[in-house]
């Protein structure tokens, strides 16, 4: 944002930040499937302002005013003016000062805006951009700016509680906004009024029936009463009572009510995949209403992303990012309303309360037990949740030692057996004779994992292997982690230990002896490759491929080592072990070449090593040398064939 001197008492124009200007341009010039989202977003902002005033009034009751002012009851009013072609959303909440208005309405959280714009700009054409933008609006907290989908100009008049000054913000959504003092008579006594001067094609948003229907459908469970004024001069008529949904008996709540409430507090357009509503009584008295979304927020893996759990105390809003659930459950939306936490302390102190710590522990256990129940009773619905949020839940296996066993039971994996999700219980139930470990393969691409040469010996014996393509997988499968007494073992690390597990096709089992010429060739490979490899040895895990690389028995496996190296957290990488299939036709043929072909065999040795690197997705160690060697080998092959 451009730096402009503060000029008290005068109108001042300011440019939007670049990202905001781009976002407004996108909204104004794209066609959205559901423009009515603007009303839900403005009402949600108004409700937040009322809740924040209720909290601040705990320490300063004068902010709420006194009777007979009739201003002690928090409310939201939607006023329609069909003749003037305008719609206003007004609240008597906390209001905004001049600086707060500039900060709140002239900027958007950078990370969310950037992710939003990057997503839209990745599409091609206005039609595709519009189709992508519509379901994204609610996921980034751009709520206020959605007003420009229907308004050619937006005015915001606000007076902060406890102050006399009122300010007006105005913009046409075309790159800049103006801030000026507002006339005392034109401003609310306390709170904010957002006036939308509607576009011609949005005049139907001044129709009483349409607006009342939208409010009841989208915002019927906002915990602040909502009234409607259907024309200038008419008396306000309350259409929602502000009763908190979570405080009602579950028997009185319809499934559609939960969906509407979820959408209003989560800013999402999907339906929740799981709803968890319960009241805990005993040592702690609190009510919980949690939702698991059915779609993934685009900022789910943002390092700065906080949780989305609102905290109330006796229906008084405290904070919208309470530290209620662990980070690996950050996709859960909802609220906790406590009857025991103190109201007369700061938000920071409440977060440190032992009572809240007990709520955290209980709520986390309840969410995990509900997911476990869903996995057992409705495996298909649980699989959908795991498909969307499994990569986040697996963070808990690494971070939450206390609940590791519960999370391992919940975990689902793609494996070398079919395409369905498999549990560790399924895996252990299908162990082969003499199999003592749970085998896994980590990487960054599921398709590449499925074709890895490291799997050949396991497939030949019918041994199932977990395929782990998420970055967190390389961390939680650490030494010491086990399930049902079976340790996890990487198929790219150490010896395969497959000799005791019988092959599925006994006829295809070759003799254990390795030809002497092949043994000599393995020694030749080690001598030729030198320090590039720690060891060259015959492989138990290869049946079709000629070579592969494995990590030493101790230290990180291949995938973890690469990840640490790319993050700059590994001073020196360990040297890989080159495993060679001693019965592969190419290996046997190279081993049988006479000593006069030493130069050719040296080129072949380096090419075999580069082949093993490329099978892991790496480039050859030296591209120029690789090209030269390949050319010489091809020339020699063409010469011998002619």
C-alpha positions, 0 to 999 in steps of 0.5 A: 500500500502507498504511504500517505500521511495521516490527515485527521478531519480530511478525506484521503484517497489510498490505493489498494495493495496490488493483490487486493486490486487484482482480486477486486478486478477478478470479482468484478469482471468474472461471472460467478455461479452464486453471487449471493455469497456476499450477504452471508459474508457481510452478516458473518462479519457483523456477527463477529463484530458483535461478539468482539464487543460482547467480549470487550464489554466484560472488562468495560461494560460501558461499551454496551451502553445502558438502558433506556438507550435500548442499545444493550441488545446486540443485533444485525439489521439488513435494510432494503431500499428498492427505489434507491437500489441499495442494500445495507447491513448494519450491526451495533458491534465493536465498530472500527476506528479510522486506522482499523478501517484502513487496515481491515478494508484496504488489505487482505492476509497476503498468504491467502490472497496470493494462494487464491490468485495463483489458483485462479491465474493458473486457469485459462480463460475468463470462463474457467477462471470464473468457474474456479473462483466461485467455490474458492471465495469462502476459503480465503476470508475475502468475505467483505470484498465479495460485495463488489460482485453485486455492488458498483460502489460500497460505503462503510460507515463506522463508529468504534464503541466508546468513541465519538468519531465516525469514519466513512470508507468508500470504493468502487472496487477499481483500484483505490478507496477513500477514507473521510470523517462521517457526519455524526448524524449519518453514522450508527451510534456504535458499530458499522453500516455497510451500504451496497449501491447495487448494479443494475443486474443485482436489483433483485437483492432489494426484494424482501422475499429473496433476502429473507430467504437467503438470510434464513438459509445461509445465516439462520444460526448466527448467534446474533438476532437479525432483523430486516427493514424492507423499505426506508422508514419501515420498522425492523422485523426480527427474522432470526432469534440469534439462538446458538445452534450448539446450545439446542438439544440435538433432537431439535436440530435438523441435518440441514441446520448443521450444514447451514451453520457449518457453512456460516462459520467455516466459510465453505460451500461444501457439506461436512463429511463428519459432524460431532456435536456433544456436551461434556459434563462432570469435571468440565462442563462444555459443549463442542460442535466440530465439523470435518470438511469434505474438501481441502482448504488451499492453505492447509499446508501453509506454515502460518496456518492456525486452527479454525476452532472458535472458543466461547465462554458461556456463549461469549465469543473469546477467539476464533483460533483457539488452541483446542486441537493439535496441529494435525487436526487443523482441518477441523472447523467448529467451536467449543463453548465452556461454562467453566473458563473465567471471563475476567482474564485476557485471551492469552491467559485463558489459552494457558488455563489448566481447564482449557488443557483438559478440554484440549485433551478430551476434545482431541480424544473424542475427535479421534474416537469418532473417526475410528468409529466412522472407519469401522462402521462406515469405511467408505465415508472414512476413506473419503476423509482420509483421501482428503486429509490423510497426509495431515493426520499422518503428521500426528504419528510423528508428533503425538507419541501419546496417540500414535497407536490410535493414529496408526489404527486410523491410518490408511495406505496405498499398497502393492495389493490393489488400488484400495486404501488398506489399514495396518490391520489388513496388512498384518492379517496378510503377512507371509510365512517368515515375514517379520516386518512391515515393508514400505517404500517412500517417495514423492510420486505414487506412480513412480513408487508402483514401478520401483525395481525395489519391489520386484523381489517382494512381488515375487513372494507376494509380500505387500509393501506400503507405498508412501508418497507424502513428505511426512511419510519419510519422518514418521516411519522412524526406528522404534515405530511398530504396529502389532509388534511388527517394525517398519522396514524400508525396502530401499535400506539395508539387506532385503532379508527375503531369503526365508520367504518362499517365492510364489512360483517355486519353479522360477526360483533360481539356484542360490549359487552365483557364477564366479564370473559374476562375482568377479564382475561385482568386484570390477564394478566396485573398483570402477565406481570407486567412492561413488558407492559404499558397496556393490553386492548381489541383490535379493530384491531384484528379479527383472531389473539389473540394478538398484540403489539402497541405503546402508542399514543405519541412517536415513533411507534413500527418500529421507536422505534426499529430503534432508539434503534438499532442505539443507539439513544434511551436511554430507550424504551417505554413499549408496549401495549398488545392488546388482541382479546376478542372474540378469541377462545383461549382467551375465553377458557383461561378466562374460566379456574378455579382459580385452573389453575392459574399456567397454565394461568400464563404460557399462559400469558407469551406465549401470550406476546412472541407470540406478539413479534415474530409476529413483528419479535422479539425473545422471551424476555427470550428464556430459560423461553419461552422454559420451559413454552412451555414445561409445556403447552404441557405436560399439554395439553397431560395430559388432552387429555389422 
